[in-house]
Amino acid sequence: MSDRIGAPERSRRGLRLRGFHWFSSQSHAPVRRRPTDVVLLVASIFGLLLLAPFAPGPTTVDDALTTAVQALPSYLDWVFAVGYTLAAAWGVLLFLVTVATPGRRVVAGYMLLAVAGALAVAAAAGASAGTGWGESWRALWSTGSSPTYAAVRLAVVTALVVTASPQVSQPIRRVGRLLLAVAAVSAVVLGVAYPIGVLAGFLGGLAAGAAVHLVAGSPAGRPSPHRVAEALGDLGLLDADVADLPPDVTRASRYSAHVPGEAPLLVTVLGRDEWDAQTIASVWASVSRRGERPSLGMSRLDRVEHAAMASLIAHRAGVRVPRVVLAGPAAEGDALLVTEAVAGAPLAELPPDLVSDSLLDDAWAQMVALHGARIAHGHVDSWGIVRDPEGRATFTDLSTARVGPERSDVMTDRARLLVVCALASDPDRATASALRVLGTDGVAELLPFLQSAVLDHRTRSTVADRTWTVTELRAAAAAVAGVAPPPLEQVRRVTLRSLVHLGLIALVTFGLISAFSGIDLAVVWDEISSADWLFLTIALLVSPLAQVFFAVGTMGATTAPLRYVPVLMLQYAVQFIALALPATAARVALDIRFFQSFGIAAGASVSIGVIDSASGFVVQVALMLVIVLSGLPGFEQPLGSSATGSESGDGSDPSVLVLTVVI
């Protein structure tokens, strides 16, 4: 069978012209609690708390937006009135169709529960802002009353759409989202609520729907074998006999497929659940671990194509991985990867007496070959390595592989594999196998990365059930390599200890400021509440941009080849040092340590910092002189001009403007 990545254009069109389905999953589909629902619930509650100090409005932003939308021609009012009504009718239709469909009535009950929750949240938010319960109830049915906080009808419709979203097909979800946007704009145009009330209503409905999903669960979005067979037909595999397989430990949707005259196939479908889980896991790993990069901006099809590409490169390099047959889109925006099925059992399911030394050596040899092909596995565990009928090791999943990896990626792979081999056999056999394949230097090189921080949660839990620890495994590996256990690589960015330290520092700092300046939380809140939030928001958005230009100045202070992004991170670190430990010594130490990592001597590092600081000081002085002499914002008139010389005090002198631009 030849490799077929992607699909002809006619297949993509045929996929879109496939028959319409109201529901996306089977009525008896298993349910799960999605991590995205946790994110939505927390974000919604946090958003409502942020809006509370400004409720019920109108704020400056409310006035500006309301004036803008109400400036539309009056003959369009009926369009917005219809749109506002259509959104409510769509929510009712979703509920009625769910009630009328066999096997879905329990979902209708969840929708009613979400509606009750949205009403409660919207009414409570309104009551806290001075809107009476009766007024909120009237806003649910009519549009003629004064603006309310929050938009109750929008909250109810949002709860219905969000709760039904995992159940219905992609076109139905898109219609619901479009009508929610129309209802939000219509509520402002019709005077039902200010923009702040519209946002509060949307967040209330979103919180209610996410809470119901977390309590009751939602369908896993797992397509039926019939739809998988249809997708395979669209991609060129006709007459495929598809059977459902139980989800593996990664909860991927997996199917076996048999095509006449072909080898048995394994179909892996990447749906929205798997994509959400992988994205959140990637973001969390990048935040909590050094060297990890978040895989944002990749669609489901992008991820599948990346896995297929990595598998093809590895296969051509002689690494045993499942041979890729095809990859392409499926229904509902899903993506699928078809590979030849691999017979055998994963290491996690093998008893130790079936894990031979040759199998361990072969696993290490395959890992070395994979790294030789400039690919890092990215997620080595006991479930992703299979012992085939010939007793050889095969990697079954390269969905998280990295092409062109850094050294830390390679060492992390090897540290994880050593733990996996120890779990499958014992620490002595695992370290002996690593020594036979990697040699003394190879084992010693991975030791700093051999720590619990590089392991996934499932592997850490498995290690916790054994009689040995990762620390003991590292000591055993160091012993066979004949070296002393080296210091550990700093892998975690955030630890519980660092969070506790940060909290204590914040507490002590606030206590000292309060004691010496007489400032307490009430004073701080009064100052914040009286601030111009438009300018404050703009300032908060613009302030991180200053470091973008500071980094350019630092790169100009040295002839050494520096990369821009690390220098930019240095500038943000300098700002943190200035806040947490405002001392010149701390800044100098940070500069020296940073430039030494690029091979620059300590003396030269100090000189770079002095040049950078001095040049920045000169620019700031010049800028202040321009402001003082020209009457730019912050001064009513230029220095030395008379109070009556309004014409000369507007700062519009062309020579002054040219001087400002030059400096």
Secondary structure as the mmCIF struct_conf table of DSSP 4:
data_model
#
loop_
_struct_conf.conf_type_id
_struct_conf.id
_struct_conf.beg_label_comp_id
_struct_conf.beg_label_asym_id
_struct_conf.beg_label_seq_id
_struct_conf.end_label_comp_id
_struct_conf.end_label_asym_id
_struct_conf.end_label_seq_id
STRN STRN1 ARG A 4 ILE A 5
BEND BEND1 GLY A 6 GLY A 6
HELX_RH_AL_P HELX_RH_AL_P1 GLU A 9 ARG A 16
TURN_TY1_P TURN_TY1_P1 LEU A 17 LEU A 17
BEND BEND2 ARG A 18 ARG A 18
HELX_LH_PP_P HELX_LH_PP_P1 GLY A 19 PHE A 20
BEND BEND3 TRP A 22 TRP A 22
STRN STRN2 PHE A 23 PHE A 23
BEND BEND4 SER A 24 SER A 25
TURN_TY1_P TURN_TY1_P2 SER A 27 HIS A 28
STRN STRN3 VAL A 31 ARG A 32
HELX_RH_AL_P HELX_RH_AL_P2 PRO A 35 LEU A 51
HELX_RH_3T_P HELX_RH_3T_P1 ALA A 52 PHE A 54
TURN_TY1_P TURN_TY1_P3 ALA A 55 PRO A 56
HELX_RH_AL_P HELX_RH_AL_P3 THR A 60 GLN A 70
TURN_TY1_P TURN_TY1_P4 ALA A 71 ALA A 71
BEND BEND5 LEU A 72 LEU A 72
HELX_RH_3T_P HELX_RH_3T_P2 SER A 74 LEU A 76
HELX_RH_AL_P HELX_RH_AL_P4 ASP A 77 ALA A 100
BEND BEND6 THR A 101 THR A 101
TURN_TY1_P TURN_TY1_P5 PRO A 102 GLY A 103
HELX_RH_AL_P HELX_RH_AL_P5 ARG A 105 SER A 128
TURN_TY1_P TURN_TY1_P6 ALA A 129 GLY A 130
HELX_RH_AL_P HELX_RH_AL_P6 TRP A 133 TRP A 141
BEND BEND7 THR A 143 THR A 143
BEND BEND8 SER A 145 SER A 145
BEND BEND9 TYR A 149 ALA A 150
HELX_RH_AL_P HELX_RH_AL_P7 VAL A 152 ALA A 164
TURN_TY1_P TURN_TY1_P7 SER A 165 GLN A 167
STRN STRN4 VAL A 168 VAL A 168
HELX_RH_AL_P HELX_RH_AL_P8 GLN A 170 VAL A 189
TURN_TY1_P TURN_TY1_P8 LEU A 190 GLY A 191
BEND BEND10 VAL A 192 ALA A 193
HELX_RH_AL_P HELX_RH_AL_P9 PRO A 195 ALA A 216
STRN STRN5 SER A 218 PRO A 219
HELX_RH_AL_P HELX_RH_AL_P10 PRO A 225 ASP A 234
TURN_TY1_P TURN_TY1_P9 LEU A 235 GLY A 236
TURN_TY1_P TURN_TY1_P10 LEU A 238 ASP A 239
STRN STRN6 ASP A 241 ASP A 244
TURN_TY1_P TURN_TY1_P11 VAL A 249 THR A 250
STRN STRN7 SER A 253 HIS A 258
TURN_TY1_P TURN_TY1_P12 PRO A 260 GLY A 261
BEND BEND11 GLU A 262 GLU A 262
STRN STRN8 LEU A 265 LEU A 270
HELX_RH_AL_P HELX_RH_AL_P11 ARG A 272 SER A 288
STRN STRN9 ARG A 289 ARG A 289
TURN_TY1_P TURN_TY1_P13 ARG A 290 GLY A 291
TURN_TY1_P TURN_TY1_P14 LEU A 296 GLY A 297
HELX_RH_AL_P HELX_RH_AL_P12 ARG A 300 ARG A 316
TURN_TY1_P TURN_TY1_P15 ALA A 317 GLY A 318
HELX_LH_PP_P HELX_LH_PP_P2 PRO A 322 ARG A 323
STRN STRN10 VAL A 324 PRO A 329
HELX_RH_3T_P HELX_RH_3T_P3 ALA A 331 GLY A 333
STRN STRN11 ALA A 335 GLU A 340
BEND BEND12 GLY A 344 GLY A 344
STRN STRN12 ALA A 345 PRO A 346
HELX_RH_3T_P HELX_RH_3T_P4 LEU A 347 GLU A 349
BEND BEND13 LEU A 350 LEU A 350
HELX_RH_3T_P HELX_RH_3T_P5 PRO A 352 LEU A 354
HELX_RH_AL_P HELX_RH_AL_P13 ASP A 357 GLY A 372
TURN_TY1_P TURN_TY1_P16 ALA A 373 ARG A 374
STRN STRN13 ILE A 375 ALA A 376
BEND BEND14 GLY A 378 GLY A 378
TURN_TY1_P TURN_TY1_P17 SER A 382 TRP A 383
BEND BEND15 GLY A 384 GLY A 384
STRN STRN14 ILE A 385 ARG A 387
TURN_TY1_P TURN_TY1_P18 PRO A 389 GLU A 390
BEND BEND16 GLY A 391 GLY A 391
STRN STRN15 ALA A 393 PHE A 395
TURN_TY1_P TURN_TY1_P19 SER A 399 THR A 400
STRN STRN16 ARG A 402 VAL A 403
BEND BEND17 GLY A 404 GLY A 404
HELX_RH_AL_P HELX_RH_AL_P14 ARG A 407 ALA A 424
BEND BEND18 SER A 425 SER A 425
HELX_RH_AL_P HELX_RH_AL_P15 PRO A 427 LEU A 446
HELX_RH_3T_P HELX_RH_3T_P6 LEU A 447 PHE A 449
BEND BEND19 GLN A 451 GLN A 451
HELX_RH_3T_P HELX_RH_3T_P7 SER A 452 VAL A 454
BEND BEND20 LEU A 455 LEU A 455
HELX_RH_AL_P HELX_RH_AL_P16 HIS A 457 ALA A 464
TURN_TY1_P TURN_TY1_P20 ASP A 465 ASP A 465
BEND BEND21 ARG A 466 TRP A 468
HELX_RH_AL_P HELX_RH_AL_P17 VAL A 470 ALA A 481
TURN_TY1_P TURN_TY1_P21 GLY A 482 GLY A 482
BEND BEND22 VAL A 483 VAL A 483
HELX_LH_PP_P HELX_LH_PP_P3 ALA A 484 GLU A 489
STRN STRN17 ARG A 492 ARG A 492
BEND BEND23 ARG A 493 ARG A 493
HELX_RH_AL_P HELX_RH_AL_P18 LEU A 496 SER A 517
HELX_RH_AL_P HELX_RH_AL_P19 LEU A 521 SER A 529
TURN_TY1_P TURN_TY1_P22 SER A 530 SER A 530
BEND BEND24 ALA A 531 ALA A 531
HELX_RH_AL_P HELX_RH_AL_P20 TRP A 533 VAL A 542
HELX_RH_3T_P HELX_RH_3T_P8 SER A 543 LEU A 545
HELX_RH_AL_P HELX_RH_AL_P21 ALA A 546 GLY A 556
TURN_TY1_P TURN_TY1_P23 ALA A 557 ALA A 557
BEND BEND25 ALA A 560 ALA A 560
HELX_RH_AL_P HELX_RH_AL_P22 TYR A 564 ALA A 580
BEND BEND26 LEU A 581 LEU A 581
HELX_RH_AL_P HELX_RH_AL_P23 THR A 584 GLN A 596
TURN_TY1_P TURN_TY1_P24 SER A 597 GLY A 599
HELX_RH_AL_P HELX_RH_AL_P24 ALA A 602 SER A 630
TURN_TY1_P TURN_TY1_P25 GLY A 631 GLY A 631
TURN_TY1_P TURN_TY1_P26 PRO A 633 GLY A 634
BEND BEND27 GLU A 636 GLN A 637
TURN_TY1_P TURN_TY1_P27 LEU A 639 GLY A 640
TURN_TY1_P TURN_TY1_P28 ALA A 643 THR A 644
TURN_TY1_P TURN_TY1_P29 SER A 646 GLY A 649
BEND BEND28 ASP A 650 GLY A 651
HELX_RH_AL_P HELX_RH_AL_P25 PRO A 654 VAL A 662
#
